[in-house]
Amino acid sequence: MRVSAAAHRHMAEDHPDDYAICWAALALAVAEPSFIGQAPHKTGNFEMLRRVRHPDGKVVLVAIGLEPDDRGDYRVRSCYLVSAETVEKRRQEGRLVAPRRP
């Protein structure tokens, strides 16, 4: 997994309240996602979401957008928190699925 300086800066500046939680959960979200899917209006991107515990005890989901670079490697584009309501809506629309586990 690669995170460019631009993506790192984007996460820190555009999602400052989410940054610490997302950064801590990033590797696990990619390795063992709770959901995988296609983000609306982001056809060149896909998302991997992972349930994680929030410091205040809430359960949140970390959404990570990934896109291939010019070499075909996937790089993290962004990372931010999404609500359970958003996840449920995307599941009902068929945009998110739980990955199959062996």
Order of alpha helices (4+ residues) and beta strands (2+ residues): beta-alpha-alpha-beta-beta-beta-beta-alpha-beta
